[in-house]
Every structure is written in structure tokens, then in C-alpha cells.
Amino acid sequence: MNMAGRPEHLDIVYVAALPPYGTCFHRAQALVRLGHTVMPVPTLYPREATLASISRRALKRMLGPRDDMGANRRLLAYVRDYHPHVVWIDKGLTIDAETLCAIRKRSPATLLVHYSPDDMSNPENHSRQYFQCIPIYDLHVTTKSFLPRELTPLGAKRVLFVNNAHCPVIHRPVAVTPRDREEVGGPVGFIGAREAERRASIVALGRRGISVRVWGRWNIPSTGNVRIERGWLYNGDYARAICAFDINLGFLRKENRDVQTTRSVEVPACGGFMLAERTDEHLSLFEEDREAVFFGNDEELVDKAIYYLGHPDERARIAAAGRQRCLASRYDNDAMVGKVLDHLFEQAPPA
């Protein structure tokens, strides 16, 4: 037993979308690095883009996303055969309440934790199944500081807020060459999904003569100083691009009510210079103008981009300090998942 009262080694069934480039996979790998046995159960969530007809979209709204991967069945099989200490479900949109109730009966000592980095109140991020399961989980973990007060009235027993975290194996400084800069980098860059406010800010930069390169499926053409790359960057290429940009933009997703994102810690962890939207949580994570730079509107964004493009030594000092803050404050997945497990067992219900 450790100080939190949990076994040093845990058997954990990990239910999540598990492509090797996703943050779910990164969290699973953190659990492995901590010495736990992780039994993976992959899930697949249909996206609106795959629901070609209006009738199929209506069916999804009524019935919720389908369990195309048989995750409920595979989860129950693991519980039946191994009676794990923990079932960790990452954004469980396709996991049924009946499945969790069956786990309670078959393995009463197994603890159920739900983790999500998204705003689960956003209709794009939840499902009928998820809402039915809320009261059954022993612990909900969220990176949204406003969600504890919203989940509790829905029946959540316990809710833990954690900051976003990075993968220490992937998100680290990378030595870049002129070829790397040509292939993936540039003066100013953003890696992420399209959103109207983000596009407006990037256009504002371009109009002032600042070259901006965007990675992500934006489905709009490159114009003037704005270069749109039609594709995502993952793992090593993602870190390489961050290191190959002079300035990395840290936009938030408004429809998710973001005040921080994974990008908020991934960019500094890579040793990249981050120019991000100013929020109370960003200011708590990094000291302004010493470990990261923030902006409150497009005018301030443009002014600071111009200034720091012209002051490479200051950029380098701030980027290095941001990297050290990530290390000193343990903004990594290993520390975060360890905190979750400690909290889970500290207040675990009696077996």
C-alpha cells in the first residue's frame, strides 16, 4: 500500500478510443509507466461526418452512438475473468448503465472512474448512455473547472478537477533542422481544429504581414500570409512542428468553454514559445511574460506576435522557462493519473 491507501500495483481495465496518437493512449501509457497492468478495451465513436443521412443523425440523437467495437461486451469479459481493481473509462459515450451495474454485481470491489478532457455539457460531447451512467461512477475526473458544480446535481458522487497534462515521452524539445522548419514550421503556427474565432484571429495576423501556418482539417484555402495545411500532426511530428515554429498560438475552443487545453501544457513541455489566450487558469499554470505570453484580443495578439518575432532571445528565455515550469510543477500524464488513482482510493467506498 502507498500513502493514499491503494495497492502499489493495480489491475486496470482501460476503456477508450486508443489510436496510438491520441491522448487516451498517452494516459494509458502513463498508467503502464507507473507499473500497473492495463487491459485495453478500444471504443469507436461515430462522428457526424460519418452519419451521411438525416435519418442516421436523428437516430444517433435518439439512441446515442453505437458500440461498434463491442466495448461493453469486452469490458464485462475482463471484469468477469480478472476482477480488476479499477475500470477507467475515458469519455464513455457508448458504455451502457447496464454494463456498469453488471460490474457492480460481478466485482463489487472494482472502482469505476470516468475521465474526460472535454466539456461534457456540450451536446457534441455527451450521449444518452453517458447521462444514465453518471450516478454509477465512483469518481468523475474533468479538466473543466466549472464541471464539478454541473455534474453533482446530475447525480455524480465525486468529481475531481485536474489540469491538462502532457506526455513526457512525446512532448519534449526536439532539435529541428532547416528542412524541418520548411516541412512543418515557420514564424507563427497553430495546430488544431477550425473555429470561427480562431480563423478571425489568424486572419488578423495575416493582414499585418505575419506568416501563419495552420495544421488541421480547416477545409478553407490558403490566402495571403495564411497557409492552411490539410492534415493533422501527431506524436513526434506534432512535437517537431512546435519546436519548428517561432511562435505557437494557444487558442481555446469557445464551444467547449475552454480556459485551458492540452495544448496549453504540450507546447511549453516541448520547449516551444507559447502565445495563448489570457485566462485565470493559464495565469495559474504559467507566469505571464516569463514562462508564457498571453493576449486578450486580436490587437494584443498581433502586437505581441510582431514584438516577439523581433526578439528571438526573449522568446528563447521564455520558452525555456515554460519548459522548466512543466517539469517542476509536474504537468505530465504520469503525475496526473497518479493523482487520480490516489484520490480514487483515498475516498473509496467500503468493499
N, C-alpha and C positions, 0 to 999 in steps of 0.2 A: 504493500500500500504506500502511496505517496502522501504528501501533506494534505491533499484535497480529499483523502479517503477513498480514492479509486485505485483499482489494481494497476500495477506498473504496465502490464501487458493486457490489452483489450482485444477481443474479437469483435470486429465492426463490420456489419453489412452496410455497404455504401451504395445508395440508390441515387443515380444522377445521370444526366447526359454526359458521356465520357469520351468524346473525341480527345486525342492527346494534346490538342492545342487550347482546350477550354479551361476556364478557371475551376470548374468542378473537378477535372482531372488533377489540376495542380493541388487542390485541397486534399484529394485522396492520396496523392504522393506525399504530402506533408504528414499525414497520419502514418504512412509506412515509414517515413524517416524517423518518426518518434518511437518506432519499434512495435507498432500494433499490427495485427493481422487484419487486412482489409479484403473483404469479399465483395467484388463489384457486381452491381445489378444495373446495366445500362438502360436508360429510358430514351424515348424519342418523342418530342413534342411537335405535332404538325404546326407549321406556320401558315399564316393567312395566304401566303403566296402559293402554297401547295393545294389550297382549297379552291379549286377552279370555279366552281359554280356557286350561285347564290344559295341554292338548297343545301350544299355541303357546309357553307359558312353558318347558315341558320341552324343546322344540325349540331355543329360544334358549340354554338352558343347555348343550345338547349341541353345537350348531353355532356358537354365538356370534351376535351381532347381524348383521343383513343389511346389505349395502351397497346400500341403496335408492336412493342418489344416483349410483351408478356412479362412486364416487370412485377406485377402483383403476384403472379404465379411463382416466379423465380425467387422473389423475396420470401414468400411463405415456405418455399422448399429449403432455403438457407436456414430460416428460423427453426423449422422442424428438425433439421439434421444437426445443427450446431448450437442452438440456444445462445446466440451471441449476447455479449454484454450490452451492445449498442446497435440500434438501427439508425443510421444517419441518412436522412432524405434531403436531397438538395433540390429545392424548388419542385415539390412533389405534386405536379398538376395532374398526373394520371394515376396516382395512388388512391385507392378506394378506402373509405372508412371501414368497410367490411374487412379489408385486409388488416388494418391496424387493430381492429377488435379481435380478429383471429390470433394475431401475435400476442395480445394481452392474455388470451386463454392458453395458448400453447407454451408461452415462455414468459410468465409473469414478471420475472426479474429483468427482462430486457428493457432498456430505456430507449425511448423514441425521441429523436431530435430532428427538427426541421430547420434548415438553413436556406436563406435566400439573400442574394445581393440586390434584389430588385424591390420596387415599391409594389407590395402585394395587394394594395388597394387599387392599383391601375388595372382596368379590365383586360389589358393586353397581357398581364402577368398572373392572373388568377384563373381559377376554374371552379365549377360546382364541387368537384371532388375535394379540392383544397379546402374550401369553406367547411365542408362536412367533417374534415379531419382536424380542424383547428383545436377543438377541446380535447382531443385524444392524445396529442403530443405532450410529452413531459416538459419539453423546452422548445421554444421558438427562438432562433437566432437571426438577427437582422442587422444590416449595415445602415438602416434608415432610423435616425434618432427619434423620429416622430411616430414610428410604427408601434412601439410598446403601448402607448395610450390608445391606439386604434385596435390592436389585437385583443387586448384584455376584455373589452366589452363583448367581443365575439366568442369568448369562452377560453381564450388561451390561459393555461395555468401559470406559465412563467415565460417571460420574454427577456432576452439578453441582447443589448445593443453592443456591437463591436465595430471598430473602424475597418475600412477596407484593408486588404493585405496583398502583398506581392509574393511571387515565387522566388526564393533566394537562389535557386539553381538557374533560372532563366533571366530574371530581371536584375542584371548586374552590368557593370561597364564592359563595353566591347570596343576593342581597338578597330577603328574604321580607316579605310583607305580612300583615296580619291575616287576609286571605282565604286566603292560602297556609297559614297555621297552622291555620285551620279545615278546609281541604280535606285536608291531608296530615300536619299536625304535631300538636303537643301537648306536655305536660310531659315524658313519657318515651315513647320509641319503640323499636321493633325492626323491622328489615326483613330477613326471611329465612325459611327453611323451619322447619316444625314439628319438634320433638324433645321427648321426654318431660321431660328435664332443663330445657329452656328453658321449657316450659309451667309446671313446678313453680316456677321462679324468678319468672316473671311473675305467677303466682297469689299468691305470697308478697308481691309488691309491692302487688297489688290489695287484699289483705287488710289492709294497713296504710294504706289510703286513698289510695294513689298511683294516679293515672290513667295507664294504659299503653295505647298504641295499637300494634297489630301489623299489618304489611303482609306478606302471603304466604298461600298457599293452605293454611290450617290446618284447614279443614273442621270447625271447632268453633264453637259460638255465642259471642257476646259475653256476658260475665257481670260484673255489678257494675262495678268500675272498669276492667275489661279490655275493650277494644274491638278486635274482630277484623275487619280489612278483608279481604275475599275477593278478593285480587288482588295482583299484583306491581307494583313501581315500577321503571322503567328510566331510564337515562341522566339527562336533565335533571330528570325528576320524582323520581328517586332522590336526586339532589343537593339538590333543593328540600326534600324531606322531611327529610333530615339537618339542613339548616340551620333547618328549622321546628320541630325538636324541641329542648327544653331539654337533655335527656339522651338520648344514643344508646347503647343496650345492645350490648355486644360479646360475644355468646355464641359458643362453639366447638361444633363438631359432634363428639360423642364417638365415633360410629361411624367417623368419618374420622381419629380420633386427632389432631384439630387442636390445635395450640398457637399458631397464628395463622391468620388467614384474609384474604381480600381486604378484607373489612370492616374489618380491623384498621388498614389504611392508608387506605382510602377515606373513612372517617368523619373522621379528623383532616385529611386533604387537603382536604376540603370546609369546613374550619373548624368542624366540629361537635365538641361536647363528648362524649368517649367514656368510658363506664364499662364496662370489659371484664373478662373473667376473667383472673386473675393467672397468668402463665406466665413461664418464663425468657426465652422469645423475645419476649413482649410487653414485658418489662422491658428487653430489649436494644434494642428499637425505640423506646421512649419512656420518659423519666424519670418515675417514679411521682409523682403529685400535682403535677407541674409541667407535663407535656406530655400526660398522660392519667391517668385514675384507674382503679384495679383493685380487684377483690374476689375473695375466696377461697371464700365460701359465701353462702347466701341471707341470713343475718343481716347480714353485712357489706354485701352489696348493698343491702338495704333501708336500713340506717343511712346509707350514703353517698348514696343517692338522696335521702333526706329532707334531709340536710345541704346538698347542692349545689343542690337546688331552692330552698333558702332563702338561697343565697349566689350570686346571679347575677354579681356582679363577679368572684368567683373562677372561676366557670365560664368566663367570657369570657376571662380571662387564660390559663387552661389550654388552652382551645380554640385561641387564637391561637398559643400556644407549640407545640402539636401540629402545627398547620399549618406553622409555620416549620421544625420538625424534618423534616417530609416534604420540604420544599423543600431544606433544607441537606444532608440525607442522601441525596437523590435516590431517594426511594421511588416513582418513577414508571416506567411501562412503557418509556419511551424509554431510560432508563438501564439497565433490566433486560435488555431484548432486546439492547442493545448489548454488555452484559457477556457474554451467552450467545454471541453471534457471535464476540467476541474470544476467548473460551475455546475455542470450536469450532475456530478456525483456528490458535490457538497450539499446539495439540496434534493438529493434523490428521494423519492417516496420509498417507504419501507417495502422490502420484497415480500 
